[in-house]
């Protein structure tokens, strides 16, 4: 059934309320940071195929939409309330109507209720349970509190850091950058995960995030490095090396590897000149 005029008025007021509260709603923004970091890790080979939108107009489940590959759409309703129940007529109707509308549009879709009340344990109502999931996400006043007290959040940030063993200051810097980028963008229109990640990398340094497949050195390159006695590893597009008191990192490229193989250095000083 198409959206009625009464429903349009309801959605207009709902959207207006969501817009007015969006900038101050840290719970929704913190959850967006969690999702962005998780997606950077799981979708790192196709960042430009993932889009996020918040506070959708004329949408019943409207707090956050994540769309993958221009087809799979997950609508989120994000609730930081003490009393949450599917017996709430408005909440239940929002999910039922979103299911009906998405089916009418022949979308590939899922609905998700995100909640902060750890005591909430109700199953999704039968009339939309086949397309609805629920997810617990705790509420904190500060992003640092979320980082220290909710391990899945800390893990999500850790997984996208290019450093093999990042310190907490580095990881918190990445998390704060994602939050700042998200809050600074007009997210009422679809924003690509690639654009978000590029802005975060610009803030933290272009080798700060592991959002590309880890490079693989050729056997010839490994033989040369082993011959010099250099310890090395790769993470994302970054090559890390150490030799005694010397160490460094560099964004790896085919040109660097070609130079390494052509020159075939046998001394650390010659290798450093290639990697500088």
Secondary structure, 3 states (H helix, E strand, C coil): CCCCHHHHHHHHHHHHHHHHHHCCCHHHHHHHHHHHHHHHHHCCCCHHHEEEEECCCCCCCCCEEEEECCCEEEEEEEECCCCCCCCCHHHHHHHHHHHHHHHHCCCEEEEEEEECCCCCCCCCCCCCHHHEEEEECCCCCCHHHHHHHCHHHHHHHHHHECCCCCCHHHHHHHHHHHHHHHHHCCCCCCEEHHHHHHHHHHHHCCCCECCCCCCCCCHHHHHHHHHHCCEEEEECCEEEEEECCEEEEEECCHHHHHHHHHHCCCCHHHHHHHHC
